Amino acid sequence: MATELHETIFMAKQERHKNLFLNYKNLNIFPVELLKDEGLQFLERLYMKRNSLTTLPDNLAQKLPNLIELYLHSNNIVIIPEAIGNLARLQSLDLSNNALQLLCPEIGRLRSLRHLRLSNNQLKCLPSEIGDLQDLETLDVSMNQLMSLPERLHRCLSLQNLTADHNLLSHVPRQLCLLHRLNQLSMAANHLTFLPLDLGRSRELQFVFVDNNMELKGLPSYLYNKVIGCSGCGLSSHTLEGNLGEVLGEALSEALVGLPAEVKVVASETDNVVPLEELAMRTLHRIYHHRPTDLNLLPPITLPKILLDLLQFPLGHCHRCSQAMFTIIYPKLFPLRDTALAGVHRRTTVSFVAYCCSSHCLRTFDLQG
C-alpha cells in the first residue's frame, strides 16, 4: 500500500495532476510525500475520504497553494489547524463525518469558500467568523450538538442552502430572514419552539423543513405558499377541550411559546390603539431607513445599543401590510387542519400564524389572499 501511495503521488507531481484521489488508503497521517520539496503546486482537488486522519499539517496551504476543493469526509479529524485560513483559493471543504469538537475562527479567512460541509461531527458551537464567508452558498452543519447558530450568519449574503438538522437548536436567529438568496432551510429534529416572524417573507426561500420539532406549534403565515415539512411538529401531550373560542385561544397561546423577549404586548382584534412606544419605534425606523437626501434635515439621535439593534433587526414585518414591528404583535391563528394543506400534512397539529401590526390588518388578513 505504501509503495502504491508513493507511486500515485510521484506520478501526480511528475505529470502536474490537478486531481488526486487518495480515498480508502487507510491513512493515519497526512502523506509526507505531498509536502516534500515544493509540494503539488498545480493540484486543485484533493480527495482523501474514508481514511483515519486525525489532523491536517500546518503547511498545507504552503505546499498545496492552489487547492480549490478538499474532501476529507469520514476520517477521525479532531481539530483543523489555524493555517487552514491560508487556502486562499479554496471553494469547497468537506469535513463531514469526523470528530470535530471545535472549528477555528480562521475558517472565516476562506473568502473564496462556496461549500462548507460539517455534518456528523461533535460541534457545540460555530465561530462567528463564518459570517465573513460572503461567497458561501452551501452550509451543512447537521448531526452535531449545536445549541445556537451565529447571529452573524446573516452576513453570508450568497447563502442558498442551510442544513442544520439533528442538533439542539431552540430558536432561529431572526437575522437569517435577511438572507435574500436563501432557497432551502432545513432544521428538522431540533428543539425549536418558535420561528422568526419574517421566515418565508423572502420570495427566494421556497423550501423549509422543520419536521420533528415536537414543541413547535406555530408557523409564520409567510410559509403557507412554500414547500414545507412539518411532520411530527406540534404533537401536544394533551388534547385541547372546551368551546371553539377557548380552544383557539389556548392553541394561539401554545403557538406563541418562545416569542422573542422584545415582544411586550400580544394584542387582539379589540385593541385598536397602538402603544406610544411602538409608534415611536416605527417613526425612528422610517427615519433611519428612509432618510431624505439632505441628511442635515435630520436631528441628531442617540439611542441605546439595544434599541439600535432592534431598529436594524425588527421583530418582523406585518403579514398584511409589511409595516415593521418592534414591541407589539397582533397574531391570528389558522390551524393547518382547516386549510387546503390538511391532506398533505397529516401527522402534525401545527397552525399558521399571521403576525399583524394593527387590529385593522388583523381583521382584513386573508391567508389565501
VOMI-473115 format. One record per residue (C-alpha): x, y, z; residue in three letters. Coordinates in steps of 0.001 Angstrom, whole numbers, plus 500000, padded with zeros to 6 digits. Last residue first. Layout:
# VOMI-473115
+--------+--------+--------+-----+
:     c1 :     c2 :     c3 :   r :
+--------+--------+--------+-----+
:      X :      Y :      Z : ALA :
...
+--------+--------+--------+-----+
END
This chain:
# VOMI-473115
+--------+--------+--------+-----+
:     c1 :     c2 :     c3 :   r :
+--------+--------+--------+-----+
: 444720 : 536166 : 499592 : GLY :
: 444935 : 532612 : 500867 : GLN :
: 445737 : 533503 : 504469 : LEU :
: 443441 : 536535 : 504397 : ASP :
: 444250 : 539446 : 506702 : PHE :
: 441474 : 542050 : 506981 : THR :
: 440714 : 541782 : 510699 : ARG :
: 444363 : 541541 : 511771 : LEU :
: 445364 : 544386 : 509474 : CYS :
: 442754 : 546611 : 511132 : HIS :
: 443722 : 545455 : 514636 : SER :
: 447256 : 546597 : 513960 : SER :
: 450765 : 545391 : 513084 : CYS :
: 449954 : 541832 : 512040 : CYS :
: 451570 : 538448 : 512666 : TYR :
: 449728 : 535698 : 510790 : ALA :
: 450158 : 532343 : 512476 : VAL :
: 449888 : 529054 : 510613 : PHE :
: 448942 : 526190 : 512870 : SER :
: 450659 : 522970 : 513848 : VAL :
: 448892 : 519704 : 514651 : THR :
: 451064 : 517379 : 512593 : THR :
: 450980 : 513908 : 511098 : ARG :
: 448552 : 514723 : 508298 : ARG :
: 450395 : 517274 : 506210 : HIS :
: 449314 : 516874 : 502579 : VAL :
: 445587 : 516420 : 503173 : GLY :
: 445448 : 519396 : 505537 : ALA :
: 447174 : 521704 : 503052 : LEU :
: 443925 : 523310 : 501863 : ALA :
: 443496 : 524780 : 505318 : THR :
: 441482 : 523733 : 508388 : ASP :
: 443990 : 521070 : 509515 : ARG :
: 446704 : 523735 : 509339 : LEU :
: 445043 : 525676 : 512133 : PRO :
: 444940 : 529359 : 511103 : PHE :
: 445689 : 531656 : 514060 : LEU :
: 445867 : 535441 : 514014 : LYS :
: 448552 : 537365 : 515903 : PRO :
: 448573 : 541142 : 516569 : TYR :
: 452145 : 541900 : 517571 : ILE :
: 453753 : 544550 : 519765 : ILE :
: 457300 : 545614 : 520631 : THR :
: 459116 : 546143 : 517327 : PHE :
: 457040 : 545736 : 514175 : MET :
: 457925 : 546884 : 510640 : ALA :
: 454882 : 547541 : 508432 : GLN :
: 454676 : 544920 : 505665 : SER :
: 450908 : 545469 : 505009 : CYS :
: 449244 : 542132 : 505820 : ARG :
: 451987 : 539878 : 507192 : HIS :
: 453230 : 542834 : 509227 : CYS :
: 457015 : 542847 : 509272 : HIS :
: 459311 : 541225 : 511788 : GLY :
: 460794 : 541609 : 515231 : LEU :
: 462861 : 544440 : 513792 : PRO :
: 466576 : 543939 : 513027 : PHE :
: 468249 : 547320 : 512463 : GLN :
: 465789 : 549190 : 514659 : LEU :
: 466088 : 546433 : 517269 : LEU :
: 469866 : 546706 : 517216 : ASP :
: 469639 : 550473 : 517655 : LEU :
: 467263 : 549942 : 520561 : LEU :
: 469641 : 547535 : 522332 : ILE :
: 472560 : 549847 : 521574 : LYS :
: 470990 : 552729 : 523470 : PRO :
: 469927 : 555626 : 521235 : LEU :
: 471461 : 558944 : 520223 : THR :
: 469598 : 560984 : 517618 : ILE :
: 470904 : 564122 : 515885 : PRO :
: 468023 : 565902 : 514126 : PRO :
: 467633 : 565109 : 510430 : LEU :
: 467450 : 567969 : 507938 : LEU :
: 471245 : 567880 : 507609 : ASN :
: 470871 : 564477 : 505933 : LEU :
: 469693 : 566199 : 502756 : ASP :
: 468630 : 563311 : 500538 : THR :
: 465886 : 562302 : 502924 : PRO :
: 466392 : 559200 : 505092 : ARG :
: 464164 : 556206 : 504585 : HIS :
: 465793 : 553584 : 506789 : HIS :
: 466803 : 555556 : 509871 : TYR :
: 463905 : 557991 : 509817 : ILE :
: 461350 : 555300 : 508997 : ARG :
: 462686 : 553155 : 511830 : HIS :
: 462527 : 556096 : 514203 : LEU :
: 458831 : 556529 : 513407 : THR :
: 458162 : 552829 : 513882 : ARG :
: 459976 : 552892 : 517210 : MET :
: 457933 : 555888 : 518376 : ALA :
: 454678 : 554195 : 517378 : LEU :
: 455685 : 551081 : 519316 : GLU :
: 456478 : 553114 : 522429 : GLU :
: 453182 : 555021 : 522106 : LEU :
: 451126 : 551836 : 522251 : PRO :
: 448893 : 551023 : 519222 : VAL :
: 445242 : 551775 : 519999 : VAL :
: 442578 : 549490 : 518495 : ASN :
: 442965 : 546540 : 520835 : ASP :
: 439714 : 544689 : 520095 : THR :
: 441298 : 542496 : 517412 : GLU :
: 443899 : 541266 : 519881 : SER :
: 447305 : 542376 : 521129 : ALA :
: 450338 : 540460 : 522323 : VAL :
: 452301 : 543225 : 524045 : VAL :
: 455894 : 543450 : 525222 : LYS :
: 457551 : 541462 : 522448 : VAL :
: 461284 : 542193 : 522841 : GLU :
: 461764 : 538883 : 524670 : ALA :
: 461231 : 536984 : 521430 : PRO :
: 458204 : 534650 : 521473 : LEU :
: 459095 : 531130 : 522639 : GLY :
: 455528 : 529929 : 523136 : VAL :
: 453345 : 531779 : 520639 : LEU :
: 451782 : 528670 : 519096 : ALA :
: 450788 : 527474 : 522567 : GLU :
: 448952 : 530712 : 523297 : SER :
: 447233 : 530505 : 519902 : LEU :
: 446074 : 526950 : 520632 : ALA :
: 444732 : 528101 : 524004 : GLU :
: 442721 : 530851 : 522381 : GLY :
: 441544 : 528588 : 519565 : LEU :
: 440287 : 526025 : 522095 : VAL :
: 438631 : 528680 : 524246 : GLU :
: 436821 : 530172 : 521271 : GLY :
: 435745 : 526776 : 519937 : LEU :
: 434251 : 525607 : 523229 : ASN :
: 436239 : 523337 : 525521 : GLY :
: 438986 : 520741 : 525115 : GLU :
: 442555 : 520803 : 523863 : LEU :
: 444128 : 517367 : 523869 : THR :
: 447293 : 516829 : 525859 : HIS :
: 450926 : 515924 : 525201 : SER :
: 450856 : 518142 : 522148 : SER :
: 452373 : 516930 : 518892 : LEU :
: 453002 : 520333 : 517388 : GLY :
: 455524 : 519064 : 514874 : CYS :
: 455934 : 515426 : 513827 : GLY :
: 455661 : 516194 : 510140 : SER :
: 456374 : 519852 : 509431 : CYS :
: 457993 : 519815 : 506003 : GLY :
: 457283 : 522869 : 503914 : ILE :
: 457167 : 523744 : 500221 : VAL :
: 456097 : 527372 : 500339 : LYS :
: 452681 : 529000 : 499874 : ASN :
: 451738 : 528917 : 503562 : TYR :
: 455242 : 529768 : 504749 : LEU :
: 454534 : 533514 : 505007 : TYR :
: 451876 : 532547 : 507573 : SER :
: 454622 : 532085 : 510150 : PRO :
: 454455 : 528518 : 511512 : LEU :
: 453191 : 527776 : 515023 : GLY :
: 453219 : 524648 : 517184 : LYS :
: 456903 : 523790 : 517542 : LEU :
: 457273 : 521659 : 520669 : GLU :
: 457647 : 518401 : 518714 : MET :
: 460332 : 519654 : 516339 : ASN :
: 460106 : 516510 : 514251 : ASN :
: 459958 : 518163 : 510833 : ASP :
: 461211 : 521726 : 510388 : VAL :
: 461825 : 521717 : 506628 : PHE :
: 461548 : 524957 : 504672 : VAL :
: 461774 : 525034 : 500867 : PHE :
: 460946 : 528089 : 498746 : GLN :
: 463062 : 530928 : 500137 : LEU :
: 463639 : 533214 : 497137 : GLU :
: 460411 : 535117 : 497697 : ARG :
: 461718 : 536355 : 501031 : SER :
: 458931 : 536610 : 503589 : ARG :
: 459375 : 532915 : 504393 : GLY :
: 460615 : 533493 : 507922 : LEU :
: 459566 : 537032 : 508835 : ASP :
: 458021 : 536245 : 512241 : LEU :
: 461017 : 534150 : 513252 : PRO :
: 460168 : 530538 : 514206 : LEU :
: 459234 : 529299 : 517685 : PHE :
: 459599 : 526186 : 519843 : THR :
: 462568 : 524568 : 518127 : LEU :
: 464230 : 521645 : 519910 : HIS :
: 465842 : 520071 : 516830 : ASN :
: 464770 : 517209 : 514575 : ALA :
: 464430 : 519113 : 511300 : ALA :
: 466189 : 522418 : 510686 : MET :
: 466293 : 522567 : 506870 : SER :
: 466339 : 525883 : 505054 : LEU :
: 466294 : 525994 : 501253 : GLN :
: 466393 : 528944 : 498861 : ASN :
: 468422 : 531526 : 500772 : LEU :
: 469260 : 534331 : 498352 : ARG :
: 467593 : 537044 : 500450 : HIS :
: 469418 : 536123 : 503624 : LEU :
: 467817 : 538852 : 505751 : LEU :
: 465467 : 536298 : 507345 : CYS :
: 468574 : 534835 : 508951 : LEU :
: 468622 : 537889 : 511239 : GLN :
: 465642 : 536355 : 513046 : ARG :
: 468064 : 533926 : 514682 : PRO :
: 466343 : 530505 : 514734 : VAL :
: 465492 : 529064 : 518131 : HIS :
: 465896 : 526011 : 520360 : SER :
: 468686 : 524307 : 518426 : LEU :
: 469905 : 521014 : 519863 : LEU :
: 471045 : 519445 : 516580 : ASN :
: 469535 : 516893 : 514234 : HIS :
: 469049 : 519000 : 511100 : ASP :
: 471091 : 522163 : 510465 : ALA :
: 471027 : 522483 : 506671 : THR :
: 471386 : 525905 : 505042 : LEU :
: 471169 : 526187 : 501248 : ASN :
: 471387 : 529435 : 499295 : GLN :
: 473952 : 531522 : 501161 : LEU :
: 475328 : 534328 : 498968 : SER :
: 474867 : 537079 : 501587 : LEU :
: 476737 : 535237 : 504297 : CYS :
: 476281 : 538273 : 506543 : ARG :
: 473163 : 536696 : 508046 : HIS :
: 475450 : 534163 : 509736 : LEU :
: 476489 : 536963 : 512058 : ARG :
: 473879 : 535740 : 514548 : GLU :
: 475893 : 532527 : 514900 : PRO :
: 473626 : 529481 : 515197 : LEU :
: 472534 : 528064 : 518537 : SER :
: 472537 : 524899 : 520644 : MET :
: 474737 : 522944 : 518247 : LEU :
: 475400 : 519319 : 519122 : GLN :
: 476111 : 517991 : 515625 : ASN :
: 474036 : 515988 : 513169 : MET :
: 473522 : 518714 : 510560 : SER :
: 476034 : 521508 : 510000 : VAL :
: 475641 : 521788 : 506219 : ASP :
: 476397 : 525204 : 504721 : LEU :
: 476011 : 525813 : 500991 : THR :
: 476392 : 529101 : 499097 : GLU :
: 479311 : 530806 : 500854 : LEU :
: 480617 : 533778 : 498841 : ASP :
: 480315 : 536207 : 501784 : GLN :
: 482240 : 533984 : 504160 : LEU :
: 482770 : 536613 : 506897 : ASP :
: 479717 : 535340 : 508812 : GLY :
: 481642 : 532150 : 509499 : ILE :
: 483700 : 534419 : 511747 : GLU :
: 481044 : 533993 : 514447 : SER :
: 482654 : 530665 : 515254 : PRO :
: 480251 : 527713 : 515380 : LEU :
: 479139 : 525988 : 518553 : CYS :
: 478724 : 522556 : 520088 : LYS :
: 480452 : 520656 : 517270 : LEU :
: 480666 : 516898 : 517659 : GLN :
: 480715 : 515885 : 513992 : ASN :
: 478048 : 514435 : 511722 : ASN :
: 477721 : 517283 : 509232 : SER :
: 480466 : 519846 : 508637 : LEU :
: 480078 : 520607 : 504942 : ARG :
: 481200 : 524007 : 503666 : LEU :
: 480514 : 524989 : 500042 : HIS :
: 481334 : 528363 : 498477 : ARG :
: 484675 : 529286 : 500038 : LEU :
: 486517 : 532101 : 498234 : SER :
: 486902 : 534209 : 501419 : ARG :
: 488488 : 531366 : 503380 : LEU :
: 489513 : 533784 : 506152 : ARG :
: 486420 : 532936 : 508195 : GLY :
: 487763 : 529444 : 508822 : ILE :
: 490400 : 531245 : 510887 : GLU :
: 487903 : 531244 : 513760 : PRO :
: 488812 : 527580 : 514476 : CYS :
: 486047 : 524979 : 514462 : LEU :
: 485795 : 522930 : 517630 : LEU :
: 484662 : 519442 : 518550 : GLN :
: 485480 : 517829 : 515219 : LEU :
: 485253 : 514033 : 515249 : ALA :
: 484727 : 513344 : 511543 : ASN :
: 481727 : 512501 : 509405 : ASN :
: 481644 : 515750 : 507422 : SER :
: 484803 : 517746 : 506823 : LEU :
: 484067 : 518692 : 503206 : ASP :
: 485614 : 521963 : 502044 : LEU :
: 484709 : 523540 : 498692 : SER :
: 485924 : 526853 : 497268 : GLN :
: 489544 : 527019 : 498421 : LEU :
: 491515 : 529712 : 496589 : ARG :
: 493001 : 531451 : 499648 : ALA :
: 493987 : 528292 : 501489 : LEU :
: 495664 : 530362 : 504224 : ASN :
: 492706 : 530015 : 506608 : GLY :
: 493551 : 526339 : 507079 : ILE :
: 496647 : 527648 : 508884 : ALA :
: 494596 : 527743 : 512087 : GLU :
: 494914 : 523981 : 512190 : PRO :
: 491955 : 521588 : 511971 : ILE :
: 490923 : 519619 : 515021 : ILE :
: 489500 : 516210 : 515825 : VAL :
: 489838 : 514568 : 512416 : ILE :
: 488861 : 510907 : 512550 : ASN :
: 488114 : 510447 : 508846 : ASN :
: 484790 : 510130 : 507044 : SER :
: 484730 : 513047 : 504550 : HIS :
: 488038 : 514834 : 503975 : LEU :
: 487350 : 516362 : 500554 : TYR :
: 489350 : 519474 : 499667 : LEU :
: 488357 : 521526 : 496605 : GLU :
: 490054 : 524598 : 495136 : ILE :
: 493626 : 523848 : 496178 : LEU :
: 496082 : 526204 : 494536 : ASN :
: 498503 : 526667 : 497424 : PRO :
: 499162 : 522959 : 498068 : LEU :
: 502571 : 523089 : 499780 : LYS :
: 502164 : 526433 : 501540 : GLN :
: 498465 : 525919 : 502166 : ALA :
: 499101 : 522571 : 503847 : LEU :
: 501959 : 523896 : 505966 : ASN :
: 500198 : 523382 : 509303 : ASP :
: 499501 : 519725 : 508520 : PRO :
: 495965 : 518335 : 508963 : LEU :
: 494585 : 516307 : 511864 : THR :
: 493247 : 512900 : 512908 : THR :
: 493398 : 511050 : 509578 : LEU :
: 491863 : 507584 : 509542 : SER :
: 490813 : 507245 : 505894 : ASN :
: 487361 : 507333 : 504381 : ARG :
: 487691 : 510295 : 502044 : LYS :
: 491002 : 511819 : 501000 : MET :
: 490136 : 513565 : 497736 : TYR :
: 492344 : 516511 : 496756 : LEU :
: 491279 : 518887 : 494013 : ARG :
: 493340 : 521790 : 492622 : GLU :
: 496884 : 520400 : 492479 : LEU :
: 499270 : 522518 : 490401 : PHE :
: 501692 : 523449 : 493175 : GLN :
: 501984 : 519916 : 494449 : LEU :
: 504647 : 520179 : 497151 : GLY :
: 507697 : 522352 : 496555 : GLU :
: 510047 : 519956 : 498335 : ASP :
: 508076 : 517384 : 500273 : LYS :
: 504529 : 518031 : 501459 : LEU :
: 502547 : 515525 : 499422 : LEU :
: 505158 : 512843 : 500063 : GLU :
: 504618 : 513384 : 503787 : VAL :
: 501239 : 511701 : 503460 : PRO :
: 498834 : 513094 : 506120 : PHE :
: 498701 : 510654 : 508979 : ILE :
: 496610 : 507579 : 509717 : ASN :
: 495973 : 506689 : 506072 : LEU :
: 493993 : 503523 : 505430 : ASN :
: 494035 : 504286 : 501665 : LYS :
: 490241 : 504368 : 501116 : TYR :
: 490308 : 507677 : 499198 : ASN :
: 493592 : 509123 : 497956 : LEU :
: 492376 : 510590 : 494659 : PHE :
: 494436 : 513469 : 493261 : LEU :
: 493093 : 515997 : 490745 : ASN :
: 495071 : 518794 : 489059 : LYS :
: 497878 : 516480 : 488019 : HIS :
: 501249 : 518014 : 487258 : ARG :
: 502533 : 514994 : 485371 : GLU :
: 505614 : 514475 : 487515 : GLN :
: 503938 : 515503 : 490751 : LYS :
: 500876 : 513341 : 490225 : ALA :
: 503072 : 510444 : 489196 : MET :
: 505086 : 510727 : 492412 : PHE :
: 501843 : 510906 : 494446 : ILE :
: 500494 : 507703 : 492899 : THR :
: 503869 : 505950 : 493098 : GLU :
: 504249 : 506728 : 496801 : HIS :
: 500717 : 505536 : 497519 : LEU :
: 501311 : 502281 : 495645 : GLU :
: 504554 : 501717 : 497534 : THR :
: 502864 : 502383 : 500860 : ALA :
: 500000 : 500000 : 500000 : MET :
+--------+--------+--------+-----+
END
